Amino acid sequence: MSVRCGIGYDLHRLAEGRKLIIGGIEVPFDKGPVGHSDGDVIAHALCDALLGAAGLGDIGTHFPDTDLKWKGANSLQFLEYARKLLDEKHLAIEHVDAVVILERPKLGPHFPKMREALAKALRVPAEKIHLKAKTNEGVDAIGRGEAIAAHVVATLSL
Ligand code: MG
């Protein structure tokens, strides 16, 4: 068995009047990510981690933000698309580990639903998706509540 790891990172500014979509679900909050799509940082970083591990470029290659088709898009469809590309290369998802960085709100209570949504899009058991959240201790744009970011590592096997 050959094992491959991929890393992904994403950041979006937060603004009032946008839904806070993270990990494929809506989290109740007064701000949300500004973006061409729904701005789901976990889905975007995860998509990049999967594509990176498979040697298939990045999310911008496959879903350019200049394409009107992806305006307001549900980012879970990016994951479904990435999963199909992995299937074609006979690559299986072994594990996903993610960390989301944002000041507020607390994400822990929402993790079970996020894992379920992400696992469904990737067609893997939810046990293969691990999520963690950190604050930025009040430092920088994330610490001031102006942005949200995520780092994801994905492990695939051939
Ligand atoms: Mg993004």
Backbone and ligand atoms as CSV (ligand in chain L), in Angstrom:
chain,resi,resn,atom,element,x,y,z
A,1,MET,N,N,0.857,-1.203,0.000
A,1,MET,CA,C,0.000,0.000,0.000
A,1,MET,C,C,0.888,1.248,0.000
A,2,SER,N,N,0.562,2.169,-0.884
A,2,SER,CA,C,1.311,3.417,-0.904
A,2,SER,C,C,0.454,4.515,-0.259
A,3,VAL,N,N,1.095,5.322,0.597
A,3,VAL,CA,C,0.371,6.354,1.356
A,3,VAL,C,C,0.821,7.738,0.907
A,4,ARG,N,N,-0.140,8.631,0.773
A,4,ARG,CA,C,0.172,10.011,0.374
A,4,ARG,C,C,-0.527,10.986,1.317
A,5,CYS,N,N,0.169,12.072,1.642
A,5,CYS,CA,C,-0.438,13.107,2.484
A,5,CYS,C,C,-0.546,14.402,1.686
A,6,GLY,N,N,-1.592,15.142,1.951
A,6,GLY,CA,C,-1.763,16.451,1.323
A,6,GLY,C,C,-2.126,17.467,2.377
A,7,ILE,N,N,-1.705,18.703,2.164
A,7,ILE,CA,C,-2.011,19.765,3.117
A,7,ILE,C,C,-2.860,20.827,2.421
A,8,GLY,N,N,-3.763,21.429,3.167
A,8,GLY,CA,C,-4.594,22.503,2.614
A,8,GLY,C,C,-4.765,23.612,3.633
A,9,TYR,N,N,-4.865,24.831,3.137
A,9,TYR,CA,C,-5.066,25.994,4.004
A,9,TYR,C,C,-6.071,26.910,3.335
A,10,ASP,N,N,-6.899,27.574,4.144
A,10,ASP,CA,C,-7.806,28.574,3.580
A,10,ASP,C,C,-8.116,29.634,4.634
A,11,LEU,N,N,-8.419,30.824,4.163
A,11,LEU,CA,C,-8.821,31.922,5.047
A,11,LEU,C,C,-9.876,32.753,4.333
A,12,HIS,N,N,-10.886,33.169,5.069
A,12,HIS,CA,C,-11.883,34.102,4.530
A,12,HIS,C,C,-12.118,35.230,5.523
A,13,ARG,N,N,-12.341,36.419,4.995
A,13,ARG,CA,C,-12.762,37.534,5.843
A,13,ARG,C,C,-14.175,37.269,6.324
A,14,LEU,N,N,-14.509,37.776,7.500
A,14,LEU,CA,C,-15.866,37.638,8.030
A,14,LEU,C,C,-16.580,38.976,7.929
A,15,ALA,N,N,-17.848,38.945,7.520
A,15,ALA,CA,C,-18.626,40.173,7.421
A,15,ALA,C,C,-20.061,39.921,7.857
A,16,GLU,N,N,-20.705,40.982,8.321
A,16,GLU,CA,C,-22.110,40.870,8.694
A,16,GLU,C,C,-22.949,40.619,7.449
A,17,GLY,N,N,-24.083,39.943,7.639
A,17,GLY,CA,C,-24.989,39.698,6.517
A,17,GLY,C,C,-24.633,38.472,5.701
A,18,ARG,N,N,-23.609,37.715,6.157
A,18,ARG,CA,C,-23.261,36.469,5.472
A,18,ARG,C,C,-23.532,35.309,6.426
A,19,LYS,N,N,-23.989,34.181,5.862
A,19,LYS,CA,C,-24.203,32.989,6.690
A,19,LYS,C,C,-22.850,32.386,7.052
A,20,LEU,N,N,-22.736,31.925,8.306
A,20,LEU,CA,C,-21.487,31.269,8.717
A,20,LEU,C,C,-21.589,29.785,8.375
A,21,ILE,N,N,-21.019,29.435,7.214
A,21,ILE,CA,C,-21.011,28.036,6.771
A,21,ILE,C,C,-19.626,27.470,7.053
A,22,ILE,N,N,-19.577,26.433,7.883
A,22,ILE,CA,C,-18.308,25.763,8.196
A,22,ILE,C,C,-18.552,24.255,8.195
A,23,GLY,N,N,-17.675,23.537,7.528
A,23,GLY,CA,C,-17.805,22.076,7.524
A,23,GLY,C,C,-19.129,21.603,6.953
A,24,GLY,N,N,-19.659,22.363,6.024
A,24,GLY,CA,C,-20.875,21.929,5.329
A,24,GLY,C,C,-22.178,22.236,6.038
A,25,ILE,N,N,-22.106,22.904,7.194
A,25,ILE,CA,C,-23.347,23.252,7.896
A,25,ILE,C,C,-23.367,24.746,8.229
A,26,GLU,N,N,-24.558,25.244,8.540
A,26,GLU,CA,C,-24.662,26.640,8.960
A,26,GLU,C,C,-24.598,26.710,10.474
A,27,VAL,N,N,-23.682,27.541,10.975
A,27,VAL,CA,C,-23.536,27.749,12.414
A,27,VAL,C,C,-24.155,29.109,12.741
A,28,PRO,N,N,-25.092,29.175,13.690
A,28,PRO,CA,C,-25.728,30.454,14.004
A,28,PRO,C,C,-24.706,31.479,14.516
A,29,PHE,N,N,-24.620,32.630,13.845
A,29,PHE,CA,C,-23.690,33.688,14.240
A,29,PHE,C,C,-24.064,34.948,13.462
A,30,ASP,N,N,-23.567,36.108,13.907
A,30,ASP,CA,C,-23.964,37.357,13.249
A,30,ASP,C,C,-23.057,37.750,12.082
A,31,LYS,N,N,-22.010,36.941,11.818
A,31,LYS,CA,C,-21.116,37.209,10.693
A,31,LYS,C,C,-20.861,35.919,9.937
A,32,GLY,N,N,-20.410,36.061,8.693
A,32,GLY,CA,C,-20.055,34.877,7.914
A,32,GLY,C,C,-18.958,35.211,6.931
A,33,PRO,N,N,-18.368,34.174,6.293
A,33,PRO,CA,C,-17.245,34.389,5.388
A,33,PRO,C,C,-17.653,35.081,4.088
A,34,VAL,N,N,-16.820,36.037,3.686
A,34,VAL,CA,C,-16.981,36.689,2.393
A,34,VAL,C,C,-16.285,35.805,1.371
A,35,GLY,N,N,-16.979,35.471,0.295
A,35,GLY,CA,C,-16.348,34.629,-0.726
A,35,GLY,C,C,-17.236,34.487,-1.929
A,36,HIS,N,N,-16.652,33.967,-2.993
A,36,HIS,CA,C,-17.395,33.747,-4.230
A,36,HIS,C,C,-18.414,32.622,-4.012
A,37,SER,N,N,-17.947,31.567,-3.336
A,37,SER,CA,C,-18.841,30.457,-2.973
A,37,SER,C,C,-19.398,30.757,-1.582
A,38,ASP,N,N,-19.774,29.715,-0.833
A,38,ASP,CA,C,-20.272,29.926,0.537
A,38,ASP,C,C,-19.150,30.224,1.527
A,39,GLY,N,N,-17.879,30.150,1.074
A,39,GLY,CA,C,-16.741,30.524,1.926
A,39,GLY,C,C,-16.426,29.539,3.040
A,40,ASP,N,N,-16.759,28.273,2.816
A,40,ASP,CA,C,-16.550,27.232,3.833
A,40,ASP,C,C,-15.050,26.892,3.924
A,41,VAL,N,N,-14.381,27.408,4.955
A,41,VAL,CA,C,-12.916,27.241,5.032
A,41,VAL,C,C,-12.489,25.784,5.208
A,42,ILE,N,N,-13.285,25.000,5.939
A,42,ILE,CA,C,-12.906,23.580,6.110
A,42,ILE,C,C,-13.022,22.865,4.767
A,43,ALA,N,N,-14.149,23.073,4.077
A,43,ALA,CA,C,-14.345,22.391,2.790
A,43,ALA,C,C,-13.254,22.799,1.793
A,44,HIS,N,N,-12.896,24.081,1.773
A,44,HIS,CA,C,-11.893,24.546,0.812
A,44,HIS,C,C,-10.502,23.995,1.139
A,45,ALA,N,N,-10.113,24.060,2.422
A,45,ALA,CA,C,-8.796,23.545,2.811
A,45,ALA,C,C,-8.747,22.028,2.629
A,46,LEU,N,N,-9.856,21.373,2.916
A,46,LEU,CA,C,-9.930,19.917,2.754
A,46,LEU,C,C,-9.831,19.535,1.278
A,47,CYS,N,N,-10.491,20.283,0.429
A,47,CYS,CA,C,-10.437,20.036,-1.010
A,47,CYS,C,C,-8.991,20.161,-1.498
A,48,ASP,N,N,-8.297,21.200,-1.049
A,48,ASP,CA,C,-6.894,21.390,-1.433
A,48,ASP,C,C,-6.011,20.259,-0.895
A,49,ALA,N,N,-6.285,19.798,0.315
A,49,ALA,CA,C,-5.496,18.703,0.898
A,49,ALA,C,C,-5.680,17.427,0.072
A,50,LEU,N,N,-6.917,17.151,-0.335
A,50,LEU,CA,C,-7.201,15.945,-1.130
A,50,LEU,C,C,-6.551,16.045,-2.507
A,51,LEU,N,N,-6.721,17.204,-3.151
A,51,LEU,CA,C,-6.140,17.389,-4.487
A,51,LEU,C,C,-4.621,17.342,-4.417
A,52,GLY,N,N,-4.054,17.936,-3.362
A,52,GLY,CA,C,-2.598,17.935,-3.185
A,52,GLY,C,C,-2.061,16.515,-3.023
A,53,ALA,N,N,-2.728,15.736,-2.188
A,53,ALA,CA,C,-2.277,14.354,-1.960
A,53,ALA,C,C,-2.356,13.535,-3.246
A,54,ALA,N,N,-3.330,13.871,-4.095
A,54,ALA,CA,C,-3.520,13.125,-5.344
A,54,ALA,C,C,-2.685,13.689,-6.492
A,55,GLY,N,N,-1.978,14.801,-6.224
A,55,GLY,CA,C,-1.185,15.426,-7.288
A,55,GLY,C,C,-2.057,16.039,-8.374
A,56,LEU,N,N,-3.179,16.598,-7.965
A,56,LEU,CA,C,-4.150,17.110,-8.942
A,56,LEU,C,C,-4.368,18.615,-8.861
A,57,GLY,N,N,-3.347,19.345,-8.438
A,57,GLY,CA,C,-3.490,20.802,-8.421
A,57,GLY,C,C,-4.234,21.290,-7.200
A,58,ASP,N,N,-4.993,22.372,-7.360
A,58,ASP,CA,C,-5.691,22.936,-6.204
A,58,ASP,C,C,-7.109,23.349,-6.584
A,59,ILE,N,N,-7.815,23.837,-5.590
A,59,ILE,CA,C,-9.233,24.148,-5.756
A,59,ILE,C,C,-9.450,25.219,-6.836
A,60,GLY,N,N,-8.503,26.175,-6.931
A,60,GLY,CA,C,-8.626,27.246,-7.915
A,60,GLY,C,C,-8.515,26.742,-9.353
A,61,THR,N,N,-7.750,25.644,-9.534
A,61,THR,CA,C,-7.595,25.037,-10.855
A,61,THR,C,C,-8.928,24.468,-11.332
A,62,HIS,N,N,-9.629,23.818,-10.408
A,62,HIS,CA,C,-10.848,23.101,-10.774
A,62,HIS,C,C,-12.108,23.961,-10.672
A,63,PHE,N,N,-12.089,24.934,-9.734
A,63,PHE,CA,C,-13.275,25.779,-9.514
A,63,PHE,C,C,-12.882,27.250,-9.497
A,64,PRO,N,N,-12.508,27.830,-10.645
A,64,PRO,CA,C,-12.054,29.226,-10.651
A,64,PRO,C,C,-13.123,30.178,-10.113
A,65,ASP,N,N,-12.686,31.148,-9.265
A,65,ASP,CA,C,-13.678,32.055,-8.673
A,65,ASP,C,C,-14.129,33.133,-9.663
A,66,THR,N,N,-13.643,33.011,-10.909
A,66,THR,CA,C,-14.123,33.902,-11.967
A,66,THR,C,C,-15.335,33.268,-12.660
A,67,ASP,N,N,-15.587,31.980,-12.332
A,67,ASP,CA,C,-16.683,31.254,-12.977
A,67,ASP,C,C,-17.988,31.500,-12.218
A,68,LEU,N,N,-18.959,32.098,-12.914
A,68,LEU,CA,C,-20.254,32.429,-12.271
A,68,LEU,C,C,-20.972,31.196,-11.756
A,69,LYS,N,N,-20.646,30.047,-12.338
A,69,LYS,CA,C,-21.264,28.783,-11.936
A,69,LYS,C,C,-21.074,28.517,-10.439
A,70,TRP,N,N,-19.951,29.005,-9.878
A,70,TRP,CA,C,-19.623,28.703,-8.478
A,70,TRP,C,C,-20.016,29.823,-7.523
A,71,LYS,N,N,-20.725,30.851,-8.049
A,71,LYS,CA,C,-21.140,31.953,-7.183
A,71,LYS,C,C,-22.160,31.441,-6.165
A,72,GLY,N,N,-21.853,31.627,-4.896
A,72,GLY,CA,C,-22.751,31.178,-3.825
A,72,GLY,C,C,-22.827,29.667,-3.694
A,73,ALA,N,N,-21.889,28.958,-4.353
A,73,ALA,CA,C,-21.950,27.491,-4.376
A,73,ALA,C,C,-21.812,26.876,-2.988
A,74,ASN,N,N,-22.529,25.762,-2.790
A,74,ASN,CA,C,-22.351,24.938,-1.604
A,74,ASN,C,C,-21.023,24.191,-1.789
A,75,SER,N,N,-20.062,24.456,-0.911
A,75,SER,CA,C,-18.709,23.924,-1.113
A,75,SER,C,C,-18.623,22.413,-0.966
A,76,LEU,N,N,-19.667,21.782,-0.436
A,76,LEU,CA,C,-19.644,20.320,-0.355
A,76,LEU,C,C,-19.551,19.716,-1.752
A,77,GLN,N,N,-20.074,20.453,-2.746
A,77,GLN,CA,C,-19.973,19.905,-4.109
A,77,GLN,C,C,-18.532,19.904,-4.614
A,78,PHE,N,N,-17.678,20.777,-4.075
A,78,PHE,CA,C,-16.250,20.724,-4.426
A,78,PHE,C,C,-15.648,19.412,-3.900
A,79,LEU,N,N,-16.086,19.043,-2.693
A,79,LEU,CA,C,-15.576,17.804,-2.094
A,79,LEU,C,C,-16.060,16.576,-2.863
A,80,GLU,N,N,-17.323,16.625,-3.278
A,80,GLU,CA,C,-17.859,15.488,-4.051
A,80,GLU,C,C,-17.078,15.331,-5.354
A,81,TYR,N,N,-16.755,16.458,-5.973
A,81,TYR,CA,C,-15.995,16.445,-7.226
A,81,TYR,C,C,-14.578,15.890,-6.978
A,82,ALA,N,N,-13.934,16.357,-5.898
A,82,ALA,CA,C,-12.579,15.883,-5.572
A,82,ALA,C,C,-12.601,14.384,-5.301
A,83,ARG,N,N,-13.635,13.935,-4.601
A,83,ARG,CA,C,-13.744,12.502,-4.297
A,83,ARG,C,C,-13.839,11.679,-5.587
A,84,LYS,N,N,-14.581,12.177,-6.572
A,84,LYS,CA,C,-14.682,11.460,-7.854
A,84,LYS,C,C,-13.329,11.375,-8.547
A,85,LEU,N,N,-12.551,12.482,-8.467
A,85,LEU,CA,C,-11.211,12.460,-9.075
A,85,LEU,C,C,-10.321,11.432,-8.375
A,86,LEU,N,N,-10.453,11.337,-7.043
A,86,LEU,CA,C,-9.660,10.356,-6.290
A,86,LEU,C,C,-10.067,8.936,-6.702
A,87,ASP,N,N,-11.375,8.722,-6.832
A,87,ASP,CA,C,-11.880,7.398,-7.248
A,87,ASP,C,C,-11.247,6.976,-8.579
A,88,GLU,N,N,-11.193,7.941,-9.509
A,88,GLU,CA,C,-10.627,7.631,-10.832
A,88,GLU,C,C,-9.168,7.200,-10.735
A,89,LYS,N,N,-8.468,7.739,-9.726
A,89,LYS,CA,C,-7.044,7.384,-9.553
A,89,LYS,C,C,-6.875,6.239,-8.555
A,90,HIS,N,N,-7.994,5.626,-8.139
A,90,HIS,CA,C,-7.990,4.521,-7.169
A,90,HIS,C,C,-7.349,4.914,-5.844
A,91,LEU,N,N,-7.571,6.144,-5.452
A,91,LEU,CA,C,-7.043,6.622,-4.172
A,91,LEU,C,C,-8.164,6.610,-3.136
A,92,ALA,N,N,-7.875,6.047,-1.969
A,92,ALA,CA,C,-8.875,5.978,-0.893
A,92,ALA,C,C,-8.503,6.951,0.223
A,93,ILE,N,N,-9.505,7.569,0.812
A,93,ILE,CA,C,-9.266,8.505,1.923
A,93,ILE,C,C,-9.121,7.703,3.213
A,94,GLU,N,N,-7.932,7.787,3.818
A,94,GLU,CA,C,-7.677,7.059,5.065
A,94,GLU,C,C,-8.038,7.897,6.277
A,95,HIS,N,N,-7.680,9.202,6.213
A,95,HIS,CA,C,-7.921,10.049,7.382
A,95,HIS,C,C,-7.839,11.523,6.996
A,96,VAL,N,N,-8.633,12.313,7.692
A,96,VAL,CA,C,-8.614,13.761,7.504
A,96,VAL,C,C,-8.483,14.389,8.886
A,97,ASP,N,N,-7.535,15.285,9.040
A,97,ASP,CA,C,-7.383,15.998,10.310
A,97,ASP,C,C,-7.408,17.497,10.019
A,98,ALA,N,N,-8.285,18.216,10.708
A,98,ALA,CA,C,-8.462,19.634,10.412
A,98,ALA,C,C,-8.396,20.475,11.680
A,99,VAL,N,N,-7.903,21.702,11.529
A,99,VAL,CA,C,-7.997,22.666,12.621
A,99,VAL,C,C,-8.565,23.971,12.052
A,100,VAL,N,N,-9.614,24.456,12.703
A,100,VAL,CA,C,-10.247,25.713,12.310
A,100,VAL,C,C,-9.820,26.758,13.333
A,101,ILE,N,N,-9.477,27.955,12.854
A,101,ILE,CA,C,-9.065,29.018,13.766
A,101,ILE,C,C,-10.044,30.163,13.646
A,102,LEU,N,N,-10.740,30.430,14.722
A,102,LEU,CA,C,-11.639,31.588,14.767
A,102,LEU,C,C,-11.889,31.956,16.227
A,103,GLU,N,N,-12.232,33.224,16.428
A,103,GLU,CA,C,-12.367,33.713,17.787
A,103,GLU,C,C,-13.707,33.302,18.408
A,104,ARG,N,N,-14.746,33.463,17.676
A,104,ARG,CA,C,-16.103,33.127,18.100
A,104,ARG,C,C,-16.886,32.682,16.865
A,105,PRO,N,N,-17.924,31.911,16.992
A,105,PRO,CA,C,-18.441,31.236,18.173
A,105,PRO,C,C,-17.701,29.926,18.454
A,106,LYS,N,N,-18.055,29.256,19.535
A,106,LYS,CA,C,-17.474,27.943,19.851
A,106,LYS,C,C,-18.001,26.918,18.840
A,107,LEU,N,N,-17.083,26.155,18.263
A,107,LEU,CA,C,-17.498,25.204,17.220
A,107,LEU,C,C,-17.706,23.782,17.716
A,108,GLY,N,N,-17.096,23.459,18.854
A,108,GLY,CA,C,-17.136,22.083,19.368
A,108,GLY,C,C,-18.511,21.424,19.299
A,109,PRO,N,N,-19.568,22.119,19.770
A,109,PRO,CA,C,-20.894,21.493,19.762
A,109,PRO,C,C,-21.401,21.168,18.355
A,110,HIS,N,N,-20.821,21.793,17.338
A,110,HIS,CA,C,-21.279,21.587,15.955
A,110,HIS,C,C,-20.458,20.526,15.218
A,111,PHE,N,N,-19.388,20.045,15.836
A,111,PHE,CA,C,-18.501,19.098,15.147
A,111,PHE,C,C,-19.204,17.816,14.679
A,112,PRO,N,N,-20.068,17.205,15.516
A,112,PRO,CA,C,-20.698,15.959,15.037
A,112,PRO,C,C,-21.446,16.151,13.722
A,113,LYS,N,N,-22.191,17.252,13.601
A,113,LYS,CA,C,-22.940,17.503,12.357
A,113,LYS,C,C,-22.006,17.797,11.190
A,114,MET,N,N,-20.917,18.547,11.469
A,114,MET,CA,C,-19.947,18.850,10.410
A,114,MET,C,C,-19.292,17.573,9.902
A,115,ARG,N,N,-18.886,16.716,10.832
A,115,ARG,CA,C,-18.215,15.470,10.433
A,115,ARG,C,C,-19.139,14.626,9.572
A,116,GLU,N,N,-20.426,14.617,9.965
A,116,GLU,CA,C,-21.423,13.861,9.213
A,116,GLU,C,C,-21.549,14.411,7.785
A,117,ALA,N,N,-21.645,15.747,7.667
A,117,ALA,CA,C,-21.822,16.382,6.354
A,117,ALA,C,C,-20.596,16.150,5.468
A,118,LEU,N,N,-19.401,16.301,6.039
A,118,LEU,CA,C,-18.167,16.123,5.266
A,118,LEU,C,C,-18.005,14.656,4.862
A,119,ALA,N,N,-18.282,13.761,5.808
A,119,ALA,CA,C,-18.146,12.321,5.538
A,119,ALA,C,C,-19.108,11.890,4.437
A,120,LYS,N,N,-20.306,12.459,4.448
A,120,LYS,CA,C,-21.302,12.108,3.427
A,120,LYS,C,C,-20.815,12.544,2.037
A,121,ALA,N,N,-20.267,13.771,1.967
A,121,ALA,CA,C,-19.780,14.281,0.679
A,121,ALA,C,C,-18.611,13.442,0.162
A,122,LEU,N,N,-17.802,12.932,1.097
A,122,LEU,CA,C,-16.617,12.162,0.699
A,122,LEU,C,C,-16.894,10.660,0.654
A,123,ARG,N,N,-18.100,10.272,1.098
A,123,ARG,CA,C,-18.475,8.852,1.167
A,123,ARG,C,C,-17.479,8.042,1.985
A,124,VAL,N,N,-17.171,8.537,3.164
A,124,VAL,CA,C,-16.324,7.794,4.120
A,124,VAL,C,C,-17.055,7.803,5.461
A,125,PRO,N,N,-16.692,6.875,6.371
A,125,PRO,CA,C,-17.297,6.926,7.706
A,125,PRO,C,C,-16.858,8.198,8.440
A,126,ALA,N,N,-17.738,8.754,9.256
A,126,ALA,CA,C,-17.434,9.991,9.988
A,126,ALA,C,C,-16.198,9.844,10.876
A,127,GLU,N,N,-15.875,8.602,11.266
A,127,GLU,CA,C,-14.697,8.361,12.129
A,127,GLU,C,C,-13.399,8.775,11.430
A,128,LYS,N,N,-13.434,8.871,10.110
A,128,LYS,CA,C,-12.215,9.241,9.368
A,128,LYS,C,C,-11.998,10.752,9.313
A,129,ILE,N,N,-12.964,11.502,9.811
A,129,ILE,CA,C,-12.863,12.969,9.781
A,129,ILE,C,C,-12.652,13.473,11.196
A,130,HIS,N,N,-11.519,14.138,11.424
A,130,HIS,CA,C,-11.251,14.667,12.761
A,130,HIS,C,C,-11.183,16.192,12.691
A,131,LEU,N,N,-11.930,16.850,13.590
A,131,LEU,CA,C,-11.992,18.310,13.573
A,131,LEU,C,C,-11.548,18.888,14.906
A,132,LYS,N,N,-10.840,19.997,14.837
A,132,LYS,CA,C,-10.397,20.701,16.045
A,132,LYS,C,C,-10.607,22.198,15.830
A,133,ALA,N,N,-10.768,22.930,16.914
A,133,ALA,CA,C,-10.924,24.384,16.785
A,133,ALA,C,C,-9.992,25.085,17.764
A,134,LYS,N,N,-9.458,26.226,17.332
A,134,LYS,CA,C,-8.592,27.055,18.177
A,134,LYS,C,C,-9.047,28.504,18.050
A,135,THR,N,N,-8.761,29.291,19.070
A,135,THR,CA,C,-8.897,30.742,18.895
A,135,THR,C,C,-7.499,31.258,18.567
A,136,ASN,N,N,-7.418,32.520,18.192
A,136,ASN,CA,C,-6.093,33.107,17.914
A,136,ASN,C,C,-5.665,34.005,19.067
A,137,GLU,N,N,-6.270,33.753,20.267
A,137,GLU,CA,C,-5.868,34.478,21.484
A,137,GLU,C,C,-5.954,35.990,21.311
A,138,GLY,N,N,-6.924,36.440,20.501
A,138,GLY,CA,C,-7.119,37.881,20.334
A,138,GLY,C,C,-6.104,38.565,19.443
A,139,VAL,N,N,-5.193,37.776,18.852
A,139,VAL,CA,C,-4.112,38.368,18.056
A,139,VAL,C,C,-4.473,38.388,16.562
A,140,ASP,N,N,-4.062,39.448,15.907
A,140,ASP,CA,C,-4.222,39.579,14.447
A,140,ASP,C,C,-5.697,39.612,14.006
A,141,ALA,N,N,-5.883,39.546,12.680
A,141,ALA,CA,C,-7.238,39.685,12.123
A,141,ALA,C,C,-8.181,38.602,12.639
A,142,ILE,N,N,-7.672,37.389,12.741
A,142,ILE,CA,C,-8.533,36.300,13.231
A,142,ILE,C,C,-8.916,36.567,14.686
A,143,GLY,N,N,-7.937,37.003,15.464
A,143,GLY,CA,C,-8.188,37.288,16.873
A,143,GLY,C,C,-9.176,38.432,17.091
A,144,ARG,N,N,-9.224,39.368,16.125
A,144,ARG,CA,C,-10.184,40.471,16.216
A,144,ARG,C,C,-11.545,40.080,15.652
A,145,GLY,N,N,-11.681,38.839,15.220
A,145,GLY,CA,C,-12.964,38.360,14.700
A,145,GLY,C,C,-13.232,38.826,13.282
A,146,GLU,N,N,-12.169,39.210,12.564
A,146,GLU,CA,C,-12.341,39.708,11.192
A,146,GLU,C,C,-12.150,38.615,10.135
A,147,ALA,N,N,-11.674,37.460,10.576
A,147,ALA,CA,C,-11.397,36.392,9.613
A,147,ALA,C,C,-11.485,35.026,10.270
A,148,ILE,N,N,-11.593,34.016,9.421
A,148,ILE,CA,C,-11.621,32.616,9.859
A,148,ILE,C,C,-10.655,31.854,8.957
A,149,ALA,N,N,-9.936,30.874,9.517
A,149,ALA,CA,C,-8.983,30.114,8.713
A,149,ALA,C,C,-9.062,28.631,9.080
A,150,ALA,N,N,-8.530,27.800,8.199
A,150,ALA,CA,C,-8.480,26.368,8.482
A,150,ALA,C,C,-7.233,25.754,7.857
A,151,HIS,N,N,-6.681,24.783,8.564
A,151,HIS,CA,C,-5.588,23.954,8.039
A,151,HIS,C,C,-6.097,22.514,8.027
A,152,VAL,N,N,-5.822,21.800,6.958
A,152,VAL,CA,C,-6.286,20.400,6.878
A,152,VAL,C,C,-5.170,19.532,6.314
A,153,VAL,N,N,-5.001,18.356,6.918
A,153,VAL,CA,C,-4.103,17.350,6.365
A,153,VAL,C,C,-4.951,16.129,6.006
A,154,ALA,N,N,-4.768,15.636,4.790
A,154,ALA,CA,C,-5.505,14.453,4.345
A,154,ALA,C,C,-4.519,13.352,4.016
A,155,THR,N,N,-4.825,12.134,4.453
A,155,THR,CA,C,-3.991,10.972,4.155
A,155,THR,C,C,-4.770,10.037,3.236
A,156,LEU,N,N,-4.149,9.713,2.114
A,156,LEU,CA,C,-4.775,8.825,1.131
A,156,LEU,C,C,-3.945,7.557,0.978
A,157,SER,N,N,-4.579,6.481,0.534
A,157,SER,CA,C,-3.834,5.269,0.207
A,157,SER,C,C,-4.186,4.839,-1.207
A,158,LEU,N,N,-3.206,4.196,-1.850
A,158,LEU,CA,C,-3.405,3.730,-3.223
A,158,LEU,C,C,-3.566,2.223,-3.187
L,1,MG,MG,MG,-11.778,29.627,0.252
